[in-house]
Amino acid sequence: MQSKLIFPQLSYVGLGVIENLYNEVEKLGVNKIIVVTEKNLVDLGICSQALKSIPSTYDIEIYTEVVPEPPLQTAEKLVKYIKDQKFDLVIGIGGGSALDLAKLGAVLAANEGQVKEYLNLTGTKQIKQKGLPKIMIPTTSGTGSEVTDIAVLSLEGTKDVVTHPYLISDVAIVDPVLTMSAPPKITAATGIDALTHAVEAYISVNSNDVTDGIAVKAIELIGMSLETAFSDGSNEKAREQMSTASYMAGLAFYNAGVGGVHALAYPLGNRFKLPHGESNAVLLPYVINYIQKGCLEKLADVFLKLNREVQVKSSPEELAKGCVQTLFKLNQKLQLPTSLKEYGIEEQHLEMLTEDAIKQTRLLARSPVPLHREDIYKIYSAAYEGK
């Protein structure tokens, strides 16, 4: 098996690694820095905690016009601002939305045209310039944006991405200390997001031995720590395991890709403004249940990693069914909705969601079982009914 694998140039992962930020900034020889982050992280002091090693002699601007599921217009505004203000370095601090926007701003500020011209589905331009150096610092354990070359944007009726190797972080700093104040609901949703990345990467048609190894370890770490991190956010070991798992899941899905869960989740975020992690969480058991026949043995592995006390005495078919039940029960334990009804989505919306999801050809192509229009509708229907 031949595999092409891409990883960030430099990563720091573990408790206290944020102390390396100043050294990396100093190496770059920059002065004017824009920090793309979320207002609540500034208010909570997490942003200043992350930046505390950088001396006041640097010209630092904190940019907080970040919203969940960022629309195209938000990205266009940020790119123009970075171009006009002539920054030397972009630092992203926050969840996936902040990091995606930071990466996008760093790269497209050095390229001609508008963001919309670089979209995967409809854009006509190719990224030619690498752009500004960028350092990504996640404050949740879920998105993996710090290790991917993808920036996701919301459009009318769907989502699209800008993707190019230049969007990969120059430096990723993954410090679980910065995740300690994440509330239980965010911990749960981002944790299932990381689990979805790992599971979908593992069963992807583009998976390989390297991505499989990374994905399986991420699944194991999430099984060991997510419920603890949810119930006791101050538990350093659980937070560290989740940070590592999120990072590893990001590496796995960046190289192997995600599939049907994400394809069906995107319309939920765009049409109904569901947070991405929750969109993945509510759909994960239903998509996996529908496609299990195409990846029985791998789903058996997932079940065993999430249920380490179980002895292997069952067939792959039985273990795969157990995997589906485990994913469903995990949502319940984390107090996440387990049906689309719970989000106020009505049956009449399922046709619209199906039409949006079928456009996600980039994602659907990676599913181990082909998902056509009727399949997608059936999955949404099951998720709507909660069974």
C-alpha positions as CSV (number, residue, x, y, z in Angstrom):
1,M,0.0,0.0,0.0
2,Q,1.4,3.4,-1.0
3,S,0.3,6.4,1.1
4,K,0.9,10.2,0.9
5,L,0.9,11.7,4.3
6,I,1.0,15.3,5.3
7,F,1.6,16.6,8.8
8,P,2.2,20.1,10.3
9,Q,5.7,21.4,10.2
10,L,5.9,21.7,14.0
11,S,3.6,20.8,16.9
12,Y,3.8,21.1,20.6
13,V,1.3,18.8,22.5
14,G,0.9,18.5,26.3
15,L,0.4,20.3,29.6
16,G,2.2,23.6,29.6
17,V,3.4,23.7,26.0
18,I,2.0,27.2,25.6
19,E,5.2,28.5,27.1
20,N,6.8,27.8,23.7
21,L,4.8,30.4,22.0
22,Y,7.2,33.3,22.5
23,N,10.2,31.4,21.2
24,E,8.3,30.6,18.0
25,V,7.2,34.2,17.6
26,E,10.8,35.4,18.1
27,K,12.1,33.0,15.5
28,L,9.9,34.5,12.9
29,G,11.3,38.0,13.3
30,V,7.9,39.6,13.2
31,N,6.4,42.5,15.1
32,K,2.8,43.3,14.1
33,I,0.6,40.4,15.1
34,I,-3.1,39.8,14.7
35,V,-4.7,37.4,17.1
36,V,-8.0,35.9,15.7
37,T,-10.1,34.7,18.6
38,E,-13.5,34.7,20.2
39,K,-14.8,37.5,22.5
40,N,-15.7,35.1,25.3
41,L,-12.1,33.8,25.4
42,V,-10.9,37.4,25.9
43,D,-13.5,37.9,28.6
44,L,-12.6,34.7,30.4
45,G,-8.9,35.6,30.3
46,I,-7.9,32.5,28.2
47,C,-6.6,34.7,25.4
48,S,-4.3,36.6,27.7
49,Q,-3.2,33.4,29.4
50,A,-2.2,32.0,26.0
51,L,-0.3,35.2,25.1
52,K,1.3,35.9,28.4
53,S,4.8,34.9,27.3
54,I,4.9,37.5,24.5
55,P,6.5,40.8,25.7
56,S,4.6,44.1,25.5
57,T,7.1,45.4,22.9
58,Y,5.2,43.5,20.2
59,D,2.4,45.2,18.4
60,I,-0.5,42.8,19.0
61,E,-4.1,43.4,17.9
62,I,-6.9,41.2,19.2
63,Y,-9.6,40.5,16.6
64,T,-12.8,39.1,18.0
65,E,-15.3,39.2,15.1
66,V,-15.5,35.5,15.1
67,V,-18.9,33.7,15.0
68,P,-19.7,29.9,15.1
69,E,-20.2,28.3,11.7
70,P,-18.6,31.5,10.1
71,P,-20.3,32.7,7.0
72,L,-18.5,33.7,3.9
73,Q,-18.9,37.4,4.6
74,T,-17.1,37.1,7.9
75,A,-14.1,35.6,6.1
76,E,-14.1,38.2,3.4
77,K,-14.1,41.0,6.1
78,L,-11.1,39.4,8.0
79,V,-9.0,38.8,4.8
80,K,-9.5,42.4,3.7
81,Y,-8.6,43.7,7.2
82,I,-5.4,41.7,7.3
83,K,-4.5,42.9,3.8
84,D,-5.2,46.6,4.7
85,Q,-3.4,46.5,8.1
86,K,-0.3,44.7,6.8
87,F,0.2,42.3,9.7
88,D,3.4,40.1,9.9
89,L,1.9,37.1,11.8
90,V,-1.5,35.5,12.4
91,I,-2.2,33.7,15.6
92,G,-5.5,31.8,16.0
93,I,-6.8,31.0,19.5
94,G,-10.0,29.2,20.0
95,G,-12.3,26.6,18.6
96,G,-12.6,25.5,15.0
97,S,-14.3,28.7,13.7
98,A,-11.5,31.0,15.0
99,L,-8.7,28.7,13.8
100,D,-10.3,28.2,10.3
101,L,-10.7,32.0,9.9
102,A,-7.2,32.6,11.1
103,K,-5.7,30.2,8.6
104,L,-7.8,31.6,5.8
105,G,-6.9,35.1,6.7
106,A,-3.2,34.4,6.8
107,V,-3.1,32.8,3.4
108,L,-5.7,34.7,1.3
109,A,-4.4,38.1,2.5
110,A,-1.4,37.4,0.2
111,N,-3.5,36.2,-2.8
112,E,-5.6,38.2,-5.2
113,G,-9.3,38.3,-5.3
114,Q,-12.1,37.4,-2.8
115,V,-12.5,34.4,-0.6
116,K,-15.5,33.2,-2.6
117,E,-13.3,32.7,-5.7
118,Y,-11.3,30.0,-3.8
119,L,-14.2,27.9,-2.6
120,N,-13.9,24.2,-3.4
121,L,-17.3,23.7,-5.0
122,T,-17.6,26.9,-7.0
123,G,-14.3,28.8,-7.0
124,T,-12.2,29.4,-10.0
125,K,-9.0,30.7,-8.5
126,Q,-6.0,28.7,-7.3
127,I,-4.0,29.7,-4.2
128,K,-0.5,30.7,-5.4
129,Q,1.1,32.6,-2.4
130,K,1.8,30.9,0.9
131,G,0.9,34.0,2.8
132,L,1.7,35.1,6.4
133,P,3.2,32.7,9.0
134,K,0.5,31.3,11.3
135,I,0.4,29.7,14.7
136,M,-2.8,27.9,15.8
137,I,-3.7,27.3,19.4
138,P,-6.9,25.3,20.1
139,T,-8.9,25.9,23.3
140,T,-11.2,23.0,22.8
141,S,-10.6,19.3,22.1
142,G,-12.5,18.5,19.0
143,T,-12.0,20.2,15.7
144,G,-8.4,19.4,14.8
145,S,-8.3,22.6,12.7
146,E,-4.8,23.2,14.0
147,V,-3.4,20.3,11.9
148,T,-5.5,20.5,8.7
149,D,-5.4,22.6,5.5
150,I,-9.2,23.1,5.5
151,A,-11.3,26.2,6.4
152,V,-15.0,25.6,6.5
153,L,-17.5,28.4,5.7
154,S,-21.3,28.6,5.7
155,L,-23.1,29.6,2.5
156,E,-26.7,29.9,1.6
157,G,-28.1,26.4,2.0
158,T,-24.8,24.6,2.4
159,K,-21.2,24.7,3.5
160,D,-18.1,24.8,1.4
161,V,-14.4,24.8,2.1
162,V,-11.2,26.5,1.1
163,T,-8.4,23.9,1.1
164,H,-4.8,24.0,0.2
165,P,-1.5,22.8,1.8
166,Y,-0.6,26.4,2.5
167,L,-3.4,26.5,5.1
168,I,-1.6,24.1,7.3
169,S,-0.2,25.7,10.5
170,D,3.4,26.6,10.7
171,V,3.2,25.9,14.4
172,A,0.4,24.1,16.3
173,I,0.4,24.5,20.1
174,V,-2.0,22.1,21.8
175,D,-2.1,22.8,25.5
176,P,-4.8,21.1,27.5
177,V,-4.5,23.9,30.2
178,L,-6.3,26.2,27.8
179,T,-9.3,23.7,27.6
180,M,-9.8,23.5,31.3
181,S,-12.5,26.2,31.5
182,A,-14.5,24.7,28.6
183,P,-18.1,24.1,30.0
184,P,-19.5,20.6,30.0
185,K,-21.7,21.2,26.9
186,I,-18.8,22.4,24.8
187,T,-16.6,19.6,26.1
188,A,-19.3,17.0,25.1
189,A,-19.9,18.4,21.6
190,T,-16.3,18.9,20.7
191,G,-15.4,15.6,22.2
192,I,-17.9,13.8,20.0
193,D,-16.6,15.9,17.1
194,A,-13.1,14.5,17.7
195,L,-14.6,11.0,18.0
196,T,-16.4,11.4,14.7
197,H,-13.1,12.5,13.0
198,A,-11.4,9.4,14.3
199,V,-14.1,7.0,13.4
200,E,-14.8,8.4,9.9
201,A,-11.0,8.5,9.2
202,Y,-10.7,4.9,10.3
203,I,-13.6,3.7,8.0
204,S,-12.8,6.0,5.1
205,V,-12.1,4.4,1.7
206,N,-8.9,6.5,1.8
207,S,-7.6,5.1,5.1
208,N,-4.2,3.4,5.3
209,D,-2.1,1.7,8.0
210,V,-0.7,4.9,9.3
211,T,-4.0,6.8,9.6
212,D,-5.6,3.7,11.0
213,G,-3.1,3.5,13.8
214,I,-3.5,7.2,14.7
215,A,-7.3,7.0,14.5
216,V,-7.6,3.9,16.7
217,K,-5.4,5.4,19.4
218,A,-7.5,8.6,19.3
219,I,-10.7,6.5,19.7
220,E,-9.1,4.7,22.7
221,L,-8.1,7.9,24.4
222,I,-11.5,9.4,23.9
223,G,-13.1,6.2,25.4
224,M,-10.8,6.6,28.4
225,S,-11.3,10.3,29.0
226,L,-14.3,12.0,27.5
227,E,-16.9,11.2,30.1
228,T,-14.5,12.3,32.9
229,A,-13.6,15.5,31.1
230,F,-17.3,16.2,30.8
231,S,-18.2,15.5,34.4
232,D,-15.0,17.0,35.9
233,G,-13.5,19.6,33.7
234,S,-10.6,20.2,36.1
235,N,-9.3,16.7,35.7
236,E,-5.9,17.3,34.1
237,K,-5.3,13.8,33.0
238,A,-8.7,13.6,31.2
239,R,-8.1,17.0,29.6
240,E,-4.6,16.0,28.4
241,Q,-5.9,12.7,26.9
242,M,-8.7,14.6,25.1
243,S,-6.3,17.2,23.7
244,T,-4.0,14.5,22.5
245,A,-6.9,12.5,21.0
246,S,-8.3,15.6,19.3
247,Y,-4.9,16.3,17.7
248,M,-4.5,12.7,16.6
249,A,-8.0,12.5,15.2
250,G,-7.2,15.7,13.2
251,L,-4.1,14.1,11.8
252,A,-6.0,11.0,10.9
253,F,-8.9,12.7,9.2
254,Y,-6.8,15.3,7.4
255,N,-5.0,12.4,5.7
256,A,-7.8,9.9,5.3
257,G,-10.8,12.2,5.1
258,V,-14.2,12.2,6.8
259,G,-17.4,11.0,5.1
260,G,-21.1,10.6,5.5
261,V,-21.5,12.0,9.0
262,H,-20.0,15.3,8.0
263,A,-21.8,15.4,4.7
264,L,-25.1,15.2,6.5
265,A,-24.0,17.4,9.4
266,Y,-23.1,20.4,7.3
267,P,-26.7,21.2,6.3
268,L,-27.8,21.1,10.0
269,G,-25.2,23.7,10.9
270,N,-26.0,25.9,7.9
271,R,-29.8,25.7,7.9
272,F,-30.5,25.5,11.6
273,K,-27.3,26.9,13.1
274,L,-26.5,23.8,15.1
275,P,-22.9,23.8,16.4
276,H,-20.8,21.5,14.3
277,G,-19.9,19.1,17.1
278,E,-23.6,18.7,18.0
279,S,-24.5,18.2,14.3
280,N,-22.0,15.4,14.1
281,A,-23.0,13.9,17.5
282,V,-26.7,13.6,16.7
283,L,-26.0,12.0,13.3
284,L,-23.1,9.7,14.2
285,P,-25.0,6.7,15.4
286,Y,-27.5,6.8,12.6
287,V,-25.0,7.1,9.8
288,I,-22.8,4.3,11.3
289,N,-25.8,2.1,11.7
290,Y,-26.8,2.6,8.0
291,I,-23.3,1.9,6.6
292,Q,-22.1,-0.8,9.1
293,K,-22.3,-3.6,6.5
294,G,-19.4,-1.9,4.7
295,C,-17.0,-1.7,7.7
296,L,-18.0,-4.4,10.2
297,E,-14.5,-5.4,11.4
298,K,-13.4,-1.8,11.9
299,L,-16.6,-0.9,13.8
300,A,-15.9,-4.0,15.9
301,D,-12.5,-2.4,16.7
302,V,-14.2,0.9,17.6
303,F,-16.6,-0.9,19.9
304,L,-13.7,-2.7,21.7
305,K,-11.7,0.5,22.1
306,L,-14.7,2.4,23.6
307,N,-15.5,-0.6,25.8
308,R,-12.2,-1.8,27.0
309,E,-13.6,-4.1,29.7
310,V,-15.5,-6.2,27.1
311,Q,-14.1,-9.6,26.2
312,V,-14.1,-10.5,22.5
313,K,-16.6,-13.3,22.3
314,S,-19.0,-12.0,19.6
315,S,-19.0,-11.9,15.9
316,P,-18.0,-8.7,14.0
317,E,-21.7,-8.2,13.1
318,E,-22.7,-8.3,16.8
319,L,-19.8,-6.0,17.8
320,A,-20.7,-3.5,15.0
321,K,-24.2,-3.4,16.3
322,G,-22.8,-2.9,19.8
323,C,-20.7,0.0,18.4
324,V,-23.9,1.8,17.2
325,Q,-25.5,1.4,20.6
326,T,-22.4,2.6,22.4
327,L,-22.3,5.8,20.2
328,F,-26.0,6.4,21.0
329,K,-25.6,5.8,24.7
330,L,-22.5,8.1,24.8
331,N,-24.6,11.0,23.5
332,Q,-27.1,10.2,26.3
333,K,-24.4,10.2,28.9
334,L,-23.1,13.5,27.7
335,Q,-26.6,15.0,27.8
336,L,-26.6,15.6,24.0
337,P,-29.8,15.4,22.0
338,T,-30.3,12.0,20.2
339,S,-32.8,13.0,17.6
340,L,-33.4,15.9,15.2
341,K,-36.8,16.4,16.7
342,E,-35.1,17.6,19.9
343,Y,-33.6,20.5,17.9
344,G,-37.0,21.6,16.6
345,I,-36.4,20.2,13.1
346,E,-39.6,19.1,11.5
347,E,-40.3,16.2,9.1
348,Q,-40.9,18.6,6.3
349,H,-37.3,19.8,6.5
350,L,-35.8,16.4,5.7
351,E,-36.2,16.8,1.9
352,M,-34.3,20.2,2.1
353,L,-31.6,18.7,4.2
354,T,-31.2,15.8,1.8
355,E,-30.9,18.1,-1.2
356,D,-28.2,20.0,0.7
357,A,-26.3,16.9,1.8
358,I,-26.2,15.3,-1.6
359,K,-24.1,18.3,-2.8
360,Q,-21.2,17.3,-0.4
361,T,-19.7,15.0,-3.0
362,R,-16.1,15.5,-1.6
363,L,-17.2,14.0,1.7
364,L,-19.7,11.3,0.4
365,A,-17.0,9.9,-1.9
366,R,-15.1,8.6,1.2
367,S,-18.0,6.6,2.6
368,P,-17.4,2.8,2.8
369,V,-20.9,2.4,1.5
370,P,-22.2,4.6,-1.3
371,L,-24.8,7.1,-0.1
372,H,-27.3,8.1,-2.7
373,R,-30.2,10.5,-2.3
374,E,-32.6,7.9,-1.0
375,D,-30.0,6.6,1.5
376,I,-29.4,10.1,2.9
377,Y,-33.1,10.7,3.3
378,K,-33.5,7.4,5.2
379,I,-30.7,8.4,7.6
380,Y,-32.2,11.8,8.2
381,S,-35.6,10.1,8.8
382,A,-34.1,7.7,11.4
383,A,-32.3,10.6,13.1
384,Y,-35.6,12.6,13.1
385,E,-37.5,9.7,14.7
386,G,-34.6,8.9,17.1
387,K,-34.6,5.2,16.2
